[in-house]
């Protein structure tokens, strides 16, 4: 009998561990890790500039469905982290912006992400961490987002 854990199960366990640690960090702000990640995307896109941020932009970036993103944005709005107003360029869309309490939150998220990564890789050498990150980049590059994330 093979004692090697299937790759998919390994990824699932790593994902749960990472998410649990980020949920602990996010809970200090009254958010879940998913809400914090989406809020970070809005914050980062705002700081970068380049126009209005719409829900469909976030759906593509975060690779989630329309109904899922609708729920996330509604919760962020109810908690006072984002505002949604009619788009000036196309009334069918709502423009999403961070409120004052959420501006620049993407920097906080990057710090938290690094901290969690360091915790999960505490027994790794610098070379092993570098190899892991490079391997993950290659795996992500092999994902066809049009087919994997469509519902």
N, C-alpha and C positions, 0 to 999 in steps of 0.2 A: 504494500500500500504506500502510495506517495505521500510524504509528509509536507510537501511544499504547499503553502497556502495559495489558492488561485489569485492571479493578479487583480481581478476585479474586486475581490474581497479585501485585498491589501489596500487598494485605493479607497474603498468605502470606509475602512477603519481609520485610515489617515484623515480622510475628509471629516469624519465624525469627531475625531480628536481635535483637529484644527478648529472646526466650527464650535466645539464646546469651549475651548479656550477663548476664542473670539467672542462668543456669547457672554462669557464672564466679563470680558472687557466692555462690551457694548452695554451690558445691563447697568453699568455705572451711569450711563446716559439715558436709561429707560428704553433702550432699543434692543432688537435682536441683531445677530451678526449680519443677516441678510439686509435688514433695514439700514444698518450702519454702512454696509458696502454700497448700497444704492445711494445713500446720502453722500458718501465719499465721491461717487461718480459725478453727482450733480455739482458738488463743491469743486472738484477738479476741473470739470468742463467750464464752469463759470469763471474760474481763475484764468483758465487758458484763453477764454474769449472765443469769438467765432460765431456768435449768433445765439438764437433762442435754443433752449433745451426742451425737447418734447418727449412725451412718454415713449414713442416709438424709437427714439434715439437710445433711450435707456434699455429698452427691451432687447435691441440688437447688441448693445454693449455688454449687458449682463447675461444675455442669452436665456431670457425667460419669456414666458408667454404673456400675451396682452392681459388676460385676467389676473395673473399673478402680479404683474407690475401695477395694475390698477389698485389692487389691495395694498401693496407696499406703499405706494404713493399716498393713498388715503390715510394710512396709519401715520406716515411721516407728517402729513398735513395736520391731522388731528392732534399730534403731539407738539405741533408748533415748530417743526424743523424746516418745512418747505411751504411755499405758497404756489398756488396754481391759478393762473389768470388766462383769459382768452388771448390767443396769439395775435399780435398786431399784423402779421403777414398772412395768416390763414385762420379764420375764425373756427374752423373744424378742430383745431388743435389747442391744447392748453400749454402755456409756457410754464415751465417749472423753475423755481428759483429757491435758493437757500434763504432762510431767515437769518437775522443777525446772529442768533445763537448757534447757527450751523456753518457760518462762513469759515472757510479754511479747515474744516473738519477732516479733509483728505490727508492733511499732514499728520494729524493725530492717528488716523487709520494706518498710514504707512509705518509709523512708529510702533503701533500695536502689532501689526503684521510681522515686522522684524522681530519683535520681542517673542511672539508665539513661535516663529520659525526657529529662533535661537533655542527656545525651550525644547522644542521637538527634536532638534538636532544637537543637543548638548554634548553627546559623545562622539560627534563627527569631527574629523580633522577638517582643516580649511579646504583641502583638495576634495574630500568627500562631499562637502557642501557645494563646492563649485561644480562637481560632476553631477550631483543631484539636480541643481538648477539648470544645467545645460541639458540633461536628459529630459526634464520636464518641458523645457522649451521645444525640444524636438518632438515630444509626444503631442504637445499642443499644436505644433505646426502640421502634424499629420491628421488632425481632426478636421473633417469637412463640416464646417458650421452650418452649411445649408441643409445637410441631411441629418446630422446628429441632433440638432436642436430644434428642428421643426416639429410641430405637433399637427 
